[in-house]
Amino acid sequence: MKFLFPGFLFALSAVLIPVIIHFFNFRRYKKVYFSNVRFLKDIQQQTTSFRKLKNYLLLALRILAIVFLVLAFAKPYIPSGTDQLSNQQDVVSIFVDNSYSMEAVSTEGRLLDEAKRRAREIISAYDPNTRFQLLTNDFQGKHQRLLYREEFLEALEEVEVGPLNRNLGQVISRQEEMLGSEPHATKTAYIISDFQKNLHSGQKLKTTSGTAIRLVQLKANPQPNISVDSVWFSSPAHKVGETEQLIISLRNNSDQPVTSASYKVMIDDEQKALGSMSIAVRGTTKDTVSFSGLSAGWKKGEISLKDYPIVFDDKSYFSFYVEQQMSILEIDDQGPNKYLKALYQSDPFFNLSNSSSGNINYSSLGNYPLIILNNLSTIPSGLAQQLSAYVKEGGTLMVFPSVTADVSGLQTLTASLGTDRPIEILSQEQRVTAINLQHKVFKGVFEKLPRNINLPVAKKYVRYGQGGRTSRQEILSFPGRGNFLSEYRTGKGSVYLSAVALEEESANLVRHSVFVPLMFQSAFLSLREHRLSYTIGKDQFLESTPVSLSANQTLVLKKENFEAIPDLRQTESLTRIFIADQVKEAGIYDLLKGNQLIARYAFNDNRSESDMSYLSEKDLEGLFTNTKVKIFTPGKESVSDAIKAVNKGVQLWKLCLILALIFLALEILLLRFYKPAKTAIQV
């Protein structure tokens, strides 16, 4: 047995006090003279042996109480195996959670400040030669090295709350990566956090042997929190002067209902709407606001509410593009189709251009949200590959086949796109018998469907074989679910595959009432919806329409005083902008080529930090597989002594304190209830 604080053992000399009291009784007897013994009614006589036994018992109990009380302060322990390896150097990794949730407060103040204080207490439990790693959610390169005590304390002072957050598996993996570089040291990993439930990725954690895992859980005061959960438009198309419908979702992250959560909508720094809603416990509520009067170009939006003290999730930024005109490409070897031309020229919003299959600028395909392939007698394999890449990157392709040639070219295209494949061309009249009104192209078109609706009739059409693995969604169907017009999802884009050509000799579709809403809606739906916002620390790249740069040109991502030059990767239909971890502040960022605005992007903080619910000690223990972890839940007391105790071995100070209290209790009971037999003498 050893002692953490052997200096307290000098207090054992205090056992002399009860010894002196018991063995040197300084009481002097005083004689009392009575004139007449008849005044004495009783004389209580107690034997000397009983009195001595009681005194010896009191002496023993008092000595034992003092001894065990002194031992409790000296903190005895039974040395552990690690204590025997005192010649090995300690290497310690300390993770300080600096996510937004650490802005919450406890009885000790702000959680981040308490986390820093606990980190100082941890390093004070180790000898001066111990080296430490400081790790935060930022995962910065400067934290991938071992520091001595003074260096660690200086780096700790610089830690501030940031937008990034990591799960427990990522943190432990990063710590083990650093500690693994010291194979002959005693390795310990500390994680100081409030341990929100989002810190758990859902998988059991495994650690390498030889690394002790210790968790320091900080307790925040219960507090309500309302956050802007998400925001989206009812339609992906934004036209100049049109009325926009914006759907807003607010979340109540507390266990109390919210009766009035007020919010404000700003577009280009101009207030467009105000609203208020009630939100149930741990629930979400949606509201729709309408506004209009937007001009063409990039727009920046902001949803804001007031919810103190947790404010990082009270704003949600978004950006979108208002189209002045939409470009549509028709690929037709016979020139512009008269029906498509008449249809799209009736609305100045659409700009229809035509190209033959042998005269296509493949690099410009990404500039067209919708490409219509019409009546091609042959489809070259090169064109099929380019169109397949275009669709997979998010483009929309409508295919109206030729019904006068063979289907070999169409087979090449459909094989590349992964749709149903054509089998043969049939020349017999066939009426469409089913219309899918649940499909998005017919959304809002029909208020009420007539009982005997007149549907299109095909005269000459392509019969398709239904593939088992295609993602077909029927729009118009022949009897037996035969394909007249269907949509297929391919990659990020869509393919509309028709069985008839856009000619009256093939079908009456071009004269039918469903033709106009079908072509208009498919065009609107093909507009590539600009992603409204990105999440800091989660999204690693942005997407833009193809951007061409000269040899000396670069793109710049800019917001006020912030500027970054991102890496680019060009694809067939878009440009990917890789930002890594350069963006650290929520807001609207402009992508510039020189002074030209290319795109506008909104960044928001991760909403997983909004839910102020935490893992219990039992939950934390259950996260690990075949790994025993030590969990500290400190109050006002220091964790330094607890760490020393864990490092040294089996602690006995609590047992000593309990024994001291037991002996004191026995002394009280002895004095109160131990009464030896007495003899009464009558006079």
Wavefront OBJ file of the C-alpha trace (Angstrom):
o trace
v 0.000 0.000 0.000
v 1.186 3.522 -0.884
v -0.011 7.040 -0.205
v -0.773 9.891 -2.607
v -0.154 12.482 0.139
v 2.138 10.846 2.706
v 2.772 14.220 4.321
v -0.564 13.958 6.104
v 0.697 10.968 8.096
v 2.388 13.314 10.576
v -1.100 13.938 11.943
v -1.063 10.412 13.413
v 0.638 11.976 16.406
v -2.850 13.219 17.326
v -3.568 9.753 18.786
v -1.581 10.865 21.833
v -4.418 13.172 22.833
v -6.956 10.447 23.766
v -4.128 8.366 25.286
v -3.138 11.217 27.584
v -6.766 11.860 28.476
v -7.452 8.219 29.319
v -4.222 7.218 31.104
v -3.547 10.438 32.978
v -6.771 11.316 34.646
v -6.157 14.683 36.305
v -9.482 14.801 38.136
v -8.965 15.336 41.894
v -11.399 13.767 44.289
v -13.069 16.117 46.747
v -14.302 15.028 50.125
v -17.855 15.944 50.982
v -18.908 15.791 54.615
v -22.465 14.965 55.569
v -23.845 15.715 59.019
v -26.379 12.982 58.788
v -26.498 10.038 56.344
v -30.257 9.819 56.604
v -30.465 12.500 53.905
v -28.974 10.038 51.361
v -31.786 8.038 49.794
v -29.700 5.895 47.316
v -26.077 5.238 46.603
v -25.334 4.044 43.133
v -22.297 1.781 43.288
v -20.393 0.818 40.181
v -17.622 -1.724 40.123
v -14.125 -0.673 39.073
v -13.808 -3.413 36.406
v -16.832 -2.193 34.406
v -15.616 1.369 34.505
v -12.184 0.405 33.229
v -13.656 -1.681 30.369
v -15.743 1.242 29.192
v -12.758 3.586 29.291
v -10.592 1.162 27.295
v -13.294 0.779 24.658
v -13.627 4.555 24.340
v -9.852 4.874 24.044
v -9.686 2.277 21.265
v -12.558 3.815 19.316
v -11.091 7.313 19.500
v -7.642 6.143 18.452
v -9.078 4.205 15.482
v -11.255 7.151 14.411
v -8.231 9.488 14.400
v -6.011 6.964 12.591
v -8.483 6.273 9.765
v -9.346 9.964 9.422
v -5.666 10.777 8.923
v -5.299 7.886 6.474
v -8.263 9.197 4.477
v -6.484 12.528 3.994
v -3.249 10.753 3.046
v -5.201 8.803 0.354
v -3.772 5.271 0.520
v -3.929 3.064 -2.564
v -2.923 -0.339 -3.803
v -0.517 0.208 -6.738
v -1.760 -0.797 -10.181
v 0.213 -2.401 -12.947
v 0.771 0.930 -14.667
v 2.154 2.375 -11.477
v 4.882 -0.230 -11.572
v 5.893 1.071 -15.045
v 6.890 4.439 -13.690
v 9.983 4.452 -15.886
v 7.769 4.848 -19.000
v 6.931 8.355 -20.155
v 3.285 9.446 -20.243
v 1.807 10.741 -23.526
v -1.622 12.339 -23.174
v -4.093 13.535 -25.837
v -6.767 15.993 -24.662
v -9.734 16.802 -26.903
v -11.524 20.029 -25.994
v -14.959 20.232 -27.617
v -15.293 23.729 -29.102
v -18.521 23.237 -31.061
v -21.412 25.682 -30.782
v -23.111 23.659 -28.052
v -20.240 24.605 -25.729
v -21.651 28.139 -25.677
v -24.272 26.829 -23.256
v -23.836 27.618 -19.585
v -23.646 25.511 -16.447
v -23.350 26.333 -12.765
v -19.641 26.872 -13.445
v -20.182 29.351 -16.319
v -19.743 28.855 -20.045
v -19.045 25.218 -20.932
v -16.007 26.038 -23.076
v -14.412 27.960 -20.194
v -15.100 25.038 -17.881
v -13.622 22.646 -20.464
v -10.421 24.696 -20.519
v -10.285 24.651 -16.734
v -10.727 20.885 -16.661
v -7.946 20.526 -19.247
v -5.602 22.463 -16.938
v -6.570 20.192 -14.066
v -5.786 17.132 -16.184
v -2.264 18.245 -17.039
v -1.611 19.150 -13.391
v -2.138 15.472 -12.527
v 0.958 14.485 -14.539
v 4.649 15.108 -13.948
v 6.418 17.988 -15.740
v 8.064 15.711 -18.338
v 4.730 14.478 -19.735
v 3.915 15.554 -23.293
v 0.392 16.503 -24.368
v -1.614 16.808 -27.580
v -4.320 19.476 -27.773
v -7.127 18.547 -30.166
v -10.273 20.485 -31.121
v -13.039 20.072 -33.703
v -10.970 22.088 -36.164
v -8.506 19.173 -36.672
v -5.821 21.711 -37.532
v -2.365 20.594 -38.559
v -0.733 22.509 -35.697
v -2.539 20.205 -33.268
v -0.856 17.128 -34.709
v 2.173 17.407 -32.447
v 3.063 16.820 -28.812
v 3.560 19.778 -26.495
v 5.142 20.281 -23.123
v 3.066 21.752 -20.303
v 3.704 25.453 -20.915
v 3.224 25.108 -24.680
v -0.051 23.267 -24.096
v -1.366 25.989 -21.781
v -0.548 28.693 -24.353
v -2.320 26.769 -27.141
v -5.309 26.125 -24.849
v -5.866 29.864 -24.356
v -6.350 30.285 -28.121
v -9.234 27.792 -28.370
v -12.551 29.464 -29.265
v -15.999 28.229 -30.232
v -16.254 27.317 -33.939
v -18.784 25.931 -36.439
v -17.222 22.482 -36.904
v -18.212 19.372 -34.992
v -16.894 15.810 -35.110
v -18.341 12.528 -33.943
v -16.741 10.470 -31.224
v -15.267 7.947 -33.651
v -13.451 10.644 -35.614
v -12.033 12.174 -32.437
v -10.711 8.901 -31.025
v -9.252 7.910 -34.398
v -7.397 11.230 -34.575
v -6.096 10.825 -31.024
v -4.886 7.281 -31.636
v -3.169 8.416 -34.814
v -1.071 10.835 -32.761
v -0.508 8.550 -29.771
v 0.473 5.686 -32.054
v 3.661 7.553 -32.942
v 4.876 6.877 -29.360
v 4.865 3.054 -29.108
v 6.907 2.834 -25.882
v 4.947 5.402 -23.854
v 1.947 5.084 -21.566
v -0.885 6.488 -23.709
v -4.056 8.154 -22.406
v -6.788 9.948 -24.382
v -9.140 12.445 -22.704
v -12.322 13.807 -24.285
v -13.824 16.892 -22.608
v -17.312 17.568 -23.942
v -20.974 17.969 -23.114
v -21.522 14.774 -25.147
v -24.560 15.748 -27.165
v -26.361 12.814 -28.739
v -25.187 13.905 -32.187
v -21.628 13.113 -31.069
v -22.476 9.419 -31.495
v -22.373 8.229 -35.115
v -24.528 5.174 -34.359
v -21.740 2.596 -34.550
v -19.895 0.837 -31.747
v -16.438 2.255 -31.140
v -13.276 0.180 -31.115
v -9.955 1.386 -29.756
v -6.443 0.053 -30.100
v -4.982 -1.790 -27.151
v -2.715 0.223 -24.906
v -4.685 3.489 -25.067
v -6.750 4.388 -22.014
v -9.930 6.299 -22.888
v -11.248 8.773 -20.318
v -14.328 10.929 -20.797
v -14.943 14.169 -18.908
v -18.624 15.059 -19.240
v -19.718 18.634 -18.568
v -23.324 19.299 -17.572
v -25.197 22.250 -19.112
v -28.226 23.853 -17.541
v -31.541 22.878 -19.228
v -32.599 25.616 -21.632
v -35.028 25.975 -24.564
v -33.861 26.425 -28.131
v -35.700 27.183 -31.392
v -33.847 26.826 -34.681
v -34.456 27.446 -38.371
v -34.537 23.843 -39.526
v -34.761 24.197 -43.315
v -36.117 26.335 -46.141
v -37.137 25.549 -49.731
v -39.214 26.858 -52.636
v -42.366 25.184 -53.930
v -40.999 25.403 -57.488
v -37.422 25.053 -58.751
v -38.024 27.718 -61.436
v -37.711 31.387 -60.528
v -38.981 33.792 -63.201
v -38.778 37.562 -63.312
v -41.892 39.147 -61.791
v -43.446 35.816 -60.780
v -44.852 35.130 -57.306
v -42.519 32.967 -55.239
v -43.682 30.587 -52.529
v -41.113 29.913 -49.816
v -41.640 27.140 -47.257
v -39.999 27.666 -43.864
v -39.549 24.936 -41.250
v -38.796 25.835 -37.612
v -37.805 23.261 -34.988
v -38.450 23.275 -31.253
v -35.485 21.561 -29.583
v -36.847 21.790 -26.044
v -39.285 19.888 -23.872
v -41.679 22.833 -23.616
v -44.175 23.862 -26.353
v -43.632 27.171 -28.147
v -46.749 29.271 -28.623
v -45.328 32.077 -30.739
v -42.084 31.778 -32.676
v -41.689 34.908 -34.809
v -39.491 35.012 -37.907
v -38.537 37.466 -40.630
v -37.734 36.913 -44.336
v -35.158 39.161 -46.050
v -34.353 39.090 -49.786
v -31.401 41.218 -50.897
v -31.521 43.027 -47.523
v -35.174 43.950 -48.086
v -37.861 42.604 -45.788
v -40.342 40.468 -47.719
v -42.408 38.750 -45.030
v -43.073 38.387 -41.308
v -44.618 35.382 -39.637
v -45.242 33.517 -36.411
v -46.052 29.903 -35.613
v -46.615 27.505 -32.709
v -44.345 24.489 -32.349
v -44.977 21.336 -30.337
v -42.467 19.744 -27.990
v -39.485 18.429 -29.972
v -41.451 19.057 -33.163
v -41.248 21.028 -36.388
v -43.777 23.372 -37.956
v -43.888 24.602 -41.545
v -45.191 27.876 -42.879
v -45.463 29.221 -46.440
v -44.812 32.850 -47.335
v -45.306 34.505 -50.722
v -43.505 37.441 -52.279
v -42.904 38.815 -55.775
v -41.250 41.643 -57.666
v -37.863 39.997 -58.151
v -35.531 41.068 -60.933
v -33.246 38.737 -62.854
v -29.963 37.534 -61.376
v -28.572 36.059 -58.178
v -30.509 36.735 -54.979
v -29.485 36.342 -51.356
v -32.023 35.430 -48.689
v -32.102 35.240 -44.913
v -34.562 33.770 -42.410
v -34.044 35.076 -38.872
v -35.661 34.712 -35.460
v -34.816 35.761 -31.901
v -34.075 33.018 -29.400
v -31.676 33.821 -26.563
v -29.229 32.485 -25.292
v -28.459 29.931 -28.065
v -28.268 32.094 -31.166
v -25.997 30.326 -33.661
v -28.978 28.591 -35.310
v -31.311 31.618 -35.328
v -30.422 32.538 -38.920
v -30.584 30.543 -42.110
v -29.022 31.917 -45.282
v -29.987 30.847 -48.799
v -29.346 31.965 -52.360
v -31.156 31.396 -55.649
v -31.102 32.548 -59.257
v -33.996 34.319 -60.987
v -34.034 33.351 -64.658
v -34.445 36.002 -67.336
v -34.758 33.325 -70.014
v -34.458 29.570 -70.307
v -32.417 27.969 -73.092
v -33.679 24.759 -74.716
v -31.769 22.794 -77.342
v -33.578 20.771 -79.977
v -31.463 18.186 -81.821
v -33.253 17.454 -85.100
v -31.613 16.639 -88.447
v -34.678 17.923 -90.323
v -34.573 21.423 -88.848
v -36.745 22.994 -86.127
v -39.915 21.109 -85.366
v -42.874 23.393 -86.119
v -44.864 22.278 -83.104
v -42.016 22.862 -80.644
v -41.209 26.184 -82.274
v -44.813 27.416 -82.072
v -45.137 26.219 -78.488
v -41.997 27.748 -76.972
v -42.064 30.970 -79.002
v -45.431 31.765 -77.434
v -43.642 32.517 -74.145
v -40.629 34.890 -74.261
v -39.189 33.113 -71.233
v -38.099 30.218 -73.452
v -35.266 30.444 -75.961
v -35.395 27.437 -78.320
v -32.371 26.733 -80.491
v -31.856 23.942 -83.024
v -28.873 21.839 -84.031
v -28.327 18.781 -86.199
v -26.755 15.647 -84.722
v -23.533 16.210 -86.647
v -23.080 19.851 -85.681
v -23.272 19.832 -81.864
v -20.884 21.675 -79.586
v -20.587 19.056 -76.870
v -18.841 21.438 -74.455
v -21.936 23.676 -74.377
v -24.477 20.947 -73.552
v -24.329 21.875 -69.873
v -25.724 25.326 -70.685
v -29.085 23.798 -71.615
v -31.323 22.574 -68.791
v -33.456 20.709 -71.357
v -32.404 18.929 -74.536
v -35.064 17.534 -76.890
v -33.913 14.730 -79.184
v -36.448 14.619 -82.000
v -36.929 12.328 -84.966
v -33.289 11.237 -85.460
v -33.028 8.415 -87.960
v -29.531 7.545 -86.700
v -27.933 8.242 -83.312
v -24.115 8.072 -83.358
v -22.481 6.289 -80.418
v -20.469 9.440 -79.601
v -23.659 11.480 -79.279
v -25.219 8.739 -77.133
v -22.241 8.813 -74.746
v -22.270 12.618 -74.495
v -26.006 12.700 -73.807
v -25.626 9.982 -71.177
v -22.928 12.003 -69.396
v -25.103 15.111 -69.678
v -28.053 13.381 -67.986
v -25.960 11.791 -65.257
v -24.623 15.233 -64.296
v -28.136 16.604 -63.822
v -29.474 17.408 -67.308
v -32.942 16.572 -68.628
v -33.350 14.776 -71.951
v -36.625 14.257 -73.846
v -36.494 11.593 -76.580
v -39.088 11.568 -79.371
v -37.927 8.765 -81.687
v -38.123 8.440 -85.405
v -40.797 5.944 -86.472
v -39.602 5.694 -90.076
v -36.160 4.152 -89.469
v -34.966 1.081 -87.573
v -34.469 1.157 -83.823
v -30.748 0.292 -83.725
v -29.637 3.872 -83.009
v -32.304 4.254 -80.338
v -31.140 0.968 -78.793
v -27.620 2.365 -78.473
v -28.922 5.477 -76.719
v -31.270 3.672 -74.328
v -28.548 1.166 -73.404
v -26.272 4.044 -72.471
v -29.032 5.795 -70.497
v -30.231 2.664 -68.682
v -33.881 2.964 -69.746
v -36.269 0.454 -71.305
v -34.983 -0.651 -74.727
v -36.948 -0.455 -77.999
v -37.999 -3.711 -79.630
v -39.881 -2.808 -82.796
v -41.970 -0.184 -84.599
v -45.686 -0.932 -84.791
v -48.083 0.575 -87.330
v -51.438 0.088 -85.682
v -53.727 2.448 -83.830
v -53.455 2.291 -80.068
v -55.159 4.566 -77.541
v -53.603 5.700 -74.293
v -55.655 4.269 -71.448
v -53.929 5.604 -68.315
v -52.656 9.004 -67.220
v -50.590 9.453 -64.046
v -51.964 12.623 -62.479
v -49.639 12.157 -59.501
v -46.620 12.834 -61.674
v -45.031 16.241 -61.212
v -45.591 17.282 -64.849
v -49.353 17.318 -64.195
v -49.170 18.971 -60.786
v -51.808 21.702 -60.662
v -52.910 21.124 -64.283
v -56.253 19.439 -63.629
v -58.681 20.663 -61.003
v -60.972 17.728 -61.686
v -60.491 14.773 -64.019
v -63.445 14.011 -66.338
v -64.907 10.514 -66.093
v -64.416 9.748 -69.793
v -61.260 11.713 -70.524
v -60.049 11.838 -74.108
v -56.416 10.654 -74.130
v -53.913 10.671 -77.040
v -53.997 8.039 -79.793
v -50.877 6.544 -81.408
v -50.868 5.508 -85.055
v -47.236 4.490 -85.503
v -45.064 4.010 -82.445
v -42.122 2.217 -80.853
v -42.796 -0.738 -78.587
v -40.427 -0.961 -75.626
v -39.447 -3.977 -73.591
v -39.776 -3.298 -69.881
v -36.441 -3.711 -68.103
v -36.577 -5.041 -64.560
v -33.946 -2.659 -63.157
v -35.029 0.638 -64.671
v -36.409 3.466 -62.536
v -39.438 3.998 -64.739
v -42.260 6.295 -63.692
v -45.190 6.115 -66.064
v -46.821 9.316 -67.289
v -49.032 8.123 -70.187
v -49.548 4.396 -70.769
v -51.005 1.975 -73.293
v -53.091 -0.996 -72.121
v -51.020 -3.435 -70.084
v -48.737 -0.612 -68.870
v -47.151 -0.241 -72.267
v -44.962 2.840 -72.513
v -46.359 5.861 -74.337
v -44.382 8.401 -72.261
v -42.346 7.627 -69.132
v -39.687 9.282 -66.991
v -36.460 7.566 -65.912
v -33.978 8.776 -63.305
v -30.380 8.440 -64.463
v -27.683 9.749 -62.168
v -28.679 13.270 -61.159
v -30.843 13.868 -64.235
v -34.007 12.643 -65.931
v -34.917 11.057 -69.266
v -38.407 11.378 -70.776
v -38.820 8.541 -73.258
v -41.684 8.708 -75.753
v -43.056 5.975 -77.983
v -44.200 8.409 -80.690
v -42.631 11.134 -82.790
v -43.722 14.793 -82.752
v -45.580 14.334 -86.028
v -49.286 13.949 -86.709
v -48.510 10.846 -88.812
v -47.239 9.162 -85.634
v -49.821 10.337 -83.077
v -52.211 13.143 -82.268
v -50.095 14.161 -79.245
v -49.011 17.469 -80.827
v -52.692 18.461 -81.238
v -53.823 17.098 -77.895
v -54.582 19.253 -74.844
v -51.983 17.494 -72.686
v -49.131 18.491 -75.039
v -48.823 22.083 -73.827
v -48.697 21.404 -70.054
v -46.500 18.387 -70.673
v -43.827 20.351 -72.541
v -44.051 23.473 -70.386
v -43.922 21.609 -67.089
v -41.078 19.358 -68.194
v -39.145 22.475 -69.227
v -39.718 24.172 -65.852
v -38.827 21.000 -63.990
v -35.614 20.640 -65.977
v -34.248 23.885 -64.593
v -31.377 22.795 -62.433
v -32.385 23.911 -59.016
v -29.509 25.799 -57.515
v -28.818 24.376 -54.090
v -30.176 26.910 -51.630
v -27.466 26.443 -48.991
v -24.450 24.414 -47.912
v -23.342 23.260 -44.458
v -20.040 24.419 -43.012
v -17.702 21.535 -42.270
v -19.901 18.996 -44.049
v -20.008 20.001 -47.728
v -16.599 19.893 -49.352
v -17.442 21.188 -52.825
v -19.899 23.466 -54.634
v -21.481 23.063 -58.062
v -21.814 25.624 -60.822
v -22.678 25.733 -64.506
v -19.590 25.195 -66.694
v -17.028 27.968 -66.213
v -14.320 28.566 -68.793
v -11.063 30.133 -67.619
v -8.075 31.392 -69.521
v -4.555 30.338 -68.613
v -4.005 33.088 -66.033
v -7.537 33.325 -64.647
v -8.770 32.004 -61.311
v -12.080 31.959 -59.472
v -12.339 33.733 -56.121
v -14.825 32.962 -53.347
v -15.414 36.232 -51.487
v -17.393 37.570 -48.527
v -16.545 41.016 -47.162
v -12.917 40.695 -45.975
v -12.687 36.968 -46.686
v -11.204 35.687 -49.954
v -10.252 32.171 -51.024
v -9.095 30.652 -54.304
v -10.773 27.210 -54.521
v -9.698 24.228 -56.579
v -11.767 23.442 -59.682
v -12.762 20.280 -61.504
v -14.581 20.457 -64.821
v -17.106 17.855 -65.975
v -19.257 17.639 -69.078
v -22.117 19.708 -67.690
v -20.870 21.509 -64.573
v -17.915 22.865 -62.647
v -17.123 21.614 -59.161
v -15.523 24.067 -56.759
v -13.644 22.385 -53.893
v -13.544 24.495 -50.735
v -12.302 21.922 -48.170
v -12.396 23.689 -44.783
v -11.754 27.241 -46.007
v -15.254 28.532 -45.161
v -15.732 28.872 -41.395
v -18.377 31.603 -41.064
v -22.053 31.418 -42.014
v -23.308 33.868 -44.640
v -23.518 34.573 -48.382
v -20.375 34.145 -50.518
v -19.866 35.381 -54.093
v -17.982 33.345 -56.693
v -16.167 35.830 -58.931
v -14.209 35.598 -62.156
v -12.436 38.915 -62.107
v -15.263 41.361 -61.443
v -17.909 39.083 -62.957
v -20.347 37.378 -60.587
v -20.508 33.693 -61.557
v -22.628 32.345 -58.711
v -23.715 33.082 -55.163
v -23.557 30.482 -52.385
v -25.064 30.409 -48.889
v -23.379 28.648 -45.956
v -25.074 27.726 -42.682
v -23.836 26.199 -39.464
v -24.548 22.542 -38.807
v -27.995 22.197 -37.236
v -27.067 18.961 -35.441
v -25.755 21.149 -32.607
v -29.205 22.655 -32.064
v -30.623 19.666 -30.203
v -29.536 20.159 -26.597
v -30.026 16.532 -25.531
v -27.123 14.601 -24.090
v -25.827 11.067 -23.664
v -26.113 9.589 -20.189
v -23.228 7.888 -18.410
v -24.786 4.515 -19.235
v -25.062 5.522 -22.904
v -21.386 6.487 -22.973
v -20.315 3.172 -21.480
v -22.353 1.319 -24.096
v -20.659 3.085 -27.012
v -17.463 1.085 -26.753
v -16.781 -2.522 -27.727
v -14.335 -4.476 -25.546
v -13.014 -1.227 -24.134
v -13.354 -0.118 -20.540
v -13.591 3.635 -20.271
v -13.383 5.878 -17.233
v -16.040 8.592 -17.064
v -15.601 11.721 -14.963
v -18.615 13.907 -14.207
v -17.005 16.709 -12.193
v -18.868 19.268 -10.161
v -17.028 22.041 -8.391
v -14.263 19.657 -7.289
v -11.066 19.173 -9.279
v -10.600 16.169 -11.544
v -6.848 16.250 -10.907
v -7.067 14.156 -7.740
v -9.432 11.701 -9.390
v -6.996 11.263 -12.283
v -4.099 10.732 -9.898
v -6.161 8.151 -8.126
v -7.002 6.308 -11.337
v -3.373 6.435 -12.476
v -2.043 5.096 -9.180
v -4.337 2.103 -8.600
v -7.078 0.931 -6.200
v -8.043 3.810 -3.916
v -8.698 3.197 -0.228
v -9.372 6.714 1.081
v -13.143 6.328 0.881
v -12.953 3.139 2.929
v -10.801 4.892 5.523
v -13.261 7.772 5.763
v -16.191 5.387 6.204
v -14.348 3.493 8.957
v -13.515 6.750 10.758
v -17.187 7.711 10.736
v -18.180 4.248 11.945
v -15.797 4.429 14.926
v -17.067 7.898 15.847
v -20.630 6.599 15.700
v -19.703 3.653 17.934
v -18.168 6.032 20.447
v -21.399 8.042 20.599
v -23.450 4.887 21.035
v -21.110 3.627 23.739
v -21.381 6.834 25.714
v -25.141 6.960 25.370
v -26.270 3.395 25.815
v -23.471 1.392 27.489
v -24.444 1.331 31.179
v -22.962 -1.497 33.243
v -24.938 -3.113 36.046
v -25.416 -0.944 39.092
v -26.105 -1.822 42.745
v -28.480 0.213 44.813
v -27.771 0.556 48.556
v -30.567 1.615 50.808
v -29.634 3.736 53.806
l 1 2 3 4 5 6 7 8 9 10 11 12 13 14 15 16 17 18 19 20 21 22 23 24 25 26 27 28 29 30 31 32 33 34 35 36 37 38 39 40 41 42 43 44 45 46 47 48 49 50 51 52 53 54 55 56 57 58 59 60 61 62 63 64 65 66 67 68 69 70 71 72 73 74 75 76 77 78 79 80 81 82 83 84 85 86 87 88 89 90 91 92 93 94 95 96 97 98 99 100 101 102 103 104 105 106 107 108 109 110 111 112 113 114 115 116 117 118 119 120 121 122 123 124 125 126 127 128 129 130 131 132 133 134 135 136 137 138 139 140 141 142 143 144 145 146 147 148 149 150 151 152 153 154 155 156 157 158 159 160 161 162 163 164 165 166 167 168 169 170 171 172 173 174 175 176 177 178 179 180 181 182 183 184 185 186 187 188 189 190 191 192 193 194 195 196 197 198 199 200 201 202 203 204 205 206 207 208 209 210 211 212 213 214 215 216 217 218 219 220 221 222 223 224 225 226 227 228 229 230 231 232 233 234 235 236 237 238 239 240 241 242 243 244 245 246 247 248 249 250 251 252 253 254 255 256 257 258 259 260 261 262 263 264 265 266 267 268 269 270 271 272 273 274 275 276 277 278 279 280 281 282 283 284 285 286 287 288 289 290 291 292 293 294 295 296 297 298 299 300 301 302 303 304 305 306 307 308 309 310 311 312 313 314 315 316 317 318 319 320 321 322 323 324 325 326 327 328 329 330 331 332 333 334 335 336 337 338 339 340 341 342 343 344 345 346 347 348 349 350 351 352 353 354 355 356 357 358 359 360 361 362 363 364 365 366 367 368 369 370 371 372 373 374 375 376 377 378 379 380 381 382 383 384 385 386 387 388 389 390 391 392 393 394 395 396 397 398 399 400 401 402 403 404 405 406 407 408 409 410 411 412 413 414 415 416 417 418 419 420 421 422 423 424 425 426 427 428 429 430 431 432 433 434 435 436 437 438 439 440 441 442 443 444 445 446 447 448 449 450 451 452 453 454 455 456 457 458 459 460 461 462 463 464 465 466 467 468 469 470 471 472 473 474 475 476 477 478 479 480 481 482 483 484 485 486 487 488 489 490 491 492 493 494 495 496 497 498 499 500 501 502 503 504 505 506 507 508 509 510 511 512 513 514 515 516 517 518 519 520 521 522 523 524 525 526 527 528 529 530 531 532 533 534 535 536 537 538 539 540 541 542 543 544 545 546 547 548 549 550 551 552 553 554 555 556 557 558 559 560 561 562 563 564 565 566 567 568 569 570 571 572 573 574 575 576 577 578 579 580 581 582 583 584 585 586 587 588 589 590 591 592 593 594 595 596 597 598 599 600 601 602 603 604 605 606 607 608 609 610 611 612 613 614 615 616 617 618 619 620 621 622 623 624 625 626 627 628 629 630 631 632 633 634 635 636 637 638 639 640 641 642 643 644 645 646 647 648 649 650 651 652 653 654 655 656 657 658 659 660 661 662 663 664 665 666 667 668 669 670 671 672 673 674 675 676 677 678 679 680 681 682 683
